[in-house]
């Protein structure tokens, strides 16, 4: 995959005060998106928007493009 996370999103959320319990209880991010993040899968734009809101950052602070060496 050419787009990947630059940071450990789950750790960044925890550091910002958002435990997985809080995220679920307040319905901030769906469980399926949390699983995708844990597995390094890129989430939807809507979820990325929510992550930027919670972490007070820009999308480029979370994800990056890495050229595929196999192309």
Secondary structure, 3 states (H helix, E strand, C coil): CCEEECCCHHHHHHHCCCCHHHHHHCCCCCHHHHHHHHCCCCCCHHHHHHHHHHHCCCHHHHEEECCCCCC
